[in-house]
Amino acid sequence: MELLGIAGFSLMLSWSFSLFFCFLLRLPEGLEDAQGYLAIFLFFAGIVIGYLLIRLAAARVTYRIMYRRILVVCLLVSLGIPVSAILSYFGIVFSSGLFACLCLLTGLATSYCIVSWLDICGKTRVHNLLVFTSASFSAGILLFFLCYFMPVAMQPATSIFFVTLSIALLTFVNSRSQGNGEVVLRKRSDMFPSPLEFEPLFFVFGAVFGVVCVLLFKQGEQALLMSAAAMFIATVALTVIAFLNFNLTMIGLLRVIIVAIVGVCLLVSAASGLVLDLGLCAVSALWAVFTAANFANLLKLVTIKKLQVFYHISAGLIPKSAGFMVGAAGAALLAQGRDLPLGLDILMLSLVFALVLVSMVFYPQTRHHEEEEKREDFTAPVTVAGLGPEKALDMKCEAVTKLYQLSPRESDVLRYLARGRNAEYICEKLFVSSHTVKSHIYSIYRKTNMHTQQKIMDLIEEYPVKEI
């Protein structure tokens, strides 16, 4: 299921890349650059509005918000721009107003499909979320290149195939996945899945990426292809790092990205020609890394806190998307009708200043590190004085249950796993089906970030004890 999930998410991302590179870059005949900028802005605005609508809808329904009729609507909407490209070959050209509406609706559909795939990522018990998201980005970019280097007449049909297959896989994997279907109680502290200090940072990041997106549009196809290649290299590197289980946290990654973006923006503000293209490629690569890591981090936080994916993931994605929309709008206003945007140096330096200022004021403190990192710091050793080995083991299991917030049934399964028992033995002792036991085991692996029974046994054995 994980491979199907990566394949489906990759197809969705490749469709998004193809949409921008192949169709928004090559506007339908008769549309001016200004209308192209408007189309880009409306597409990004549709994504932001989509996240807001998803959050409002998810506040009124249960966890299972993904209905087939919504996916059918998303599919039909997603076909609009590729179909308009096909019709243009036969001399049927959409009006600028209709094309703008298509871009807005396409943004709405894109936001829903992205959150739906992240929901699938949680339901299929993905063990390494960062591998899932970064590998999906890498594969999506490869599929985009496949589409781009096809004859121009075949690109719309290829894009239609990508999005149709992605939504078909989304429906299939969802039907085979286990959702809890429960209404999630929301406390005030759970309104956002990540620390609120992240939100201003993410908004400024989004603004930087939005400006760069418009600049790439202005620079032309060569710069766009170079940026796609840079994104591919960066996400492949991130996949390898995640696969090797390096100690990579969102806080540490933010530190690297902030320094890199500040440096690149200073370079871009005074650059031109090839140097400018390379700077834009570097920011594009950072955008891909940041987006893949943000997807994984949001989903991990939501999973750990047992929150609702649609309700909380959509909230977590709003700041960056809103910043992207604002940055794209500002750059588009400056870019109209000029070889390079007027005030480019002022715009980029302003973003550098804003990023440094926001980082100084809002950068998350140590107390806001990820929930999982807090749990890995064992601060409450178990007192085992006078207890036999079996009782001491049970006490350790109880402590781990509290530490990782396991359910009562997961706690029962944990006690058998700690003793080296297999799934068949646990089925007989707990009088439950094999499927149920495996589901609990996968849930334990996910919550503890342990991927084998031996690691679970080591976790229990090495849990700190206090002997009085």
Helices and strands as residue ranges (DSSP letters): H 2-18, I 19-24, H 33-58, H 68-78, H 80-89, H 96-123, H 129-148, G 152-154, H 155-176, G 188-190, H 198-219, H 221-243, H 250-269, H 273-304, I 309-313, H 314-335, H 344-362, G 366-368, H 371-375, E 382-383, H 389-404, H 408-418, H 423-430, H 434-448, H 453-461, E 465-466
